[in-house]
């Protein structure tokens, strides 16, 4: 309970409103999960002694959705609007070129912000919390095509054609706006519950305007992305 207070997940008034709780830490966590106060992800971190990083900007971290080359993606909820979003948080560069990592991350944000299409995941906002840069993206409840194939096997021809056509429509919109995605693969195509395909991850998107596209050449010569 002390860690929960320090984490900012519950204020003192809300905690008191929970009434009497189990004295055992694991039992207490399980009780709060059942009550919908904590997610399993939050409880796991709290039980491991963690209390930092549960809130980024105005967003509470609920679950981890994935891990990419440039950052981790979390399911998050706005503290007042209660809107669920996908929060992409930049992972600190292990190679030491933090400036390049930040610029690539911001280029992803600019690429996503320029696009508005039903087959591309939308960018809502960008932010910085302390030294942490993050993107606020549309949250799509569904499975990537990679997850579907891994779990259920080959997709039928008719469904595959439909999914490819939807992805192509999103890529055409990006091309008309002057962007090439450069990282299209089953794990970057998500099937939403309404049957629509949405393109994820503009991390390697490159504008066709060469004046905007030479990050690696200028800032990290000799590197291969």
N, C-alpha and C positions, 0 to 999 in steps of 0.2 A: 504493500500500500504506500510505503514511503517512496518507492521508485515510481509508482503511478503519479503521485503528487509532483515529483520532480520532473516527470516527463511532460507534463502539461496536458495529458489526455483527459484528466478529470480535475475540476477545481474542488476545493474543500467542501463546498455546499453540495455539489453533486455526489461526492463520495459519502457524505453523511446520510444522504437520502437513500443509500443502498441498504441501510440497516445493518444488522449483525452479519458478519462474514466469517467463513472458516478461518481458523488460525493457521492452518498449514498452507504454505505458499502455493503449492501445486493445486490443492483443493480450492483455494480462493480464486486462482486463475481460471480453473475449469468452471466455477460458479459464474464468474464474470463473463466468460465466453457464452455460456448458456443464456445469460440475461441480455446478451447483445451489447454489453458495455465494452468488451475487448474483442478483437479478432484473434484467431489462432496465431497469426504472425506476430502481432503485438505482444501477446502473452509469452510466446517463445523467447522473444528478446528480453522482456522484463524478467523472466525467470533466469535468464543468463546474466542478469545484473546490469542490463543496458537501460538507460533512461534518456539518452540524447538521440536526436534525429527523428523523433516521432512527428515533429511538426516542421514543415518547410514553408516559409511565408505564411499564407492564410490557409494552408492545406495540412490536414492530418493524414499521415501515411497509414493505410489499412492493410495492404498486402504487397508482396513483390510479384510483378507480372513477368519480368524477364531481365536478362543481362545481355547487353550488346558490347560492341567494341569500344564505344565512346562513353557509355553510361548505363545505369540501371533504370528500369522502368517500374513504377509503382502505381497501384490503384490508390487514389487519394480522394479526400472529400473536403470541400470548402467549408470552413468552420461556421459560416453564417448562411450561405446559400444552400448547403447540404447537397451540392451538385458533385457527382462523382466524375473524376477525370483521370487520365493517364498522365502521370508526372514523370518526365524523363530527366534524370539528374546526372550531370556530368561527373564522370569518375576522374579523380585526379590523375594526371599523366605520370606514368611510371618511368617514362623515358626522359623526363626532366624538361620537355618543351611544352610548358603549360600554356604559353601564349598561343602556340599553334593549335593545341587542343581546344582552347576557348574559341578561337576564331573559326575552327571547323564546326564547333557546336553552334555558334551564332549564325554561320552560313546555313546550317540545316534549318534554323528558325526562319531565316529570310526566305529560303526556298519554300518551306511549308506555308509561310504567310502569303506568298504570291499566288498560291493555288486555292481554288474553291470548286470542288467537284465531289459529287456523291460517292465516287469510287476512290477517293483519297482521304485519309484521316486528316481532320482539320486541326490547325493550331489555334488555340484560344489566346495564349499569352506567353510571355517569357518573364523570368524574374531572377533575382540574385538574393540569396539568403546567406549573409556573412560572406564567405568566399565561395559559396556553392551556387553554381549556375543551374537553372532548370527551365524546362519547357512544359507548358500546360497544354496537353493534347486532348482531343476528343477520345473518350473511353468507349471502345467497341467491345461489347460482350459477345464472345464467340471463340472460335478456334482458328489457328492458322492452317493453311492447307498441308503444311508439313505435319502438324499434330494429327490432322484427320487421316492422312495416309499412314502414319505410324500406328495409329490406334485401330483403324478399320480396314486398311488395305487400299488397293487401287480404286481411284474414283472412276465412275462410268464415263464413257466417251461424251455423252450428251451433257453431263454436269461439267466435265472438264472444259468443253467448248464454251459453255456459258460463263464459267469463271474466267477463262482466258479472254473472252470478249469484253467482260466488265473491266478487267485489269487493263486491257488495251485502250478502252475508252478513257480511263484515268491517265494513262501514259500519253495519249494523244493530247489531252488537255494540258499536261505538263509541257509537252513539246511545243504547243502553241504559245505557251507562256515563256518559252525559252529555257526549259530545264530538261536535262537527261538524268534519269534516276540512277542508273549504273549498278544497281544492286537488287534486281528483280529475281526472286526465288520463292519457293513455297512458304518459307518461314516469314516472308515479308508481305504475304497476302493473307488477310484474315477474312473468314466467312462470318458475317454477322447473323444474328438470329432471324432477321427478316429476309435472308437469302442473298443479300448484297455482298460483293467483294470490295474490300477497301485496302488500298496500298499503304503499307507502313514504312517508316524509317527513311527519312530523306537525308540520312547521314552522309551518303556518298554522292548525293545529287550535285550536278555540275551545270552552271549556267552556260549556254552556248556562246554568250558574250565573253570572249577570251580575256577581257580586262578584269573580269570578276572571278576567273577560274584558276589562277596560278598559285594557289596557296602553298601547295607542296613544293613547287619549283622555287618560290621566293623564300619560304620560311624553313624548309626542311629538305635541302637539296640532296639528291641521291637516294631519298626514301621511296619505297614502293608502297602504295596503299592498295 
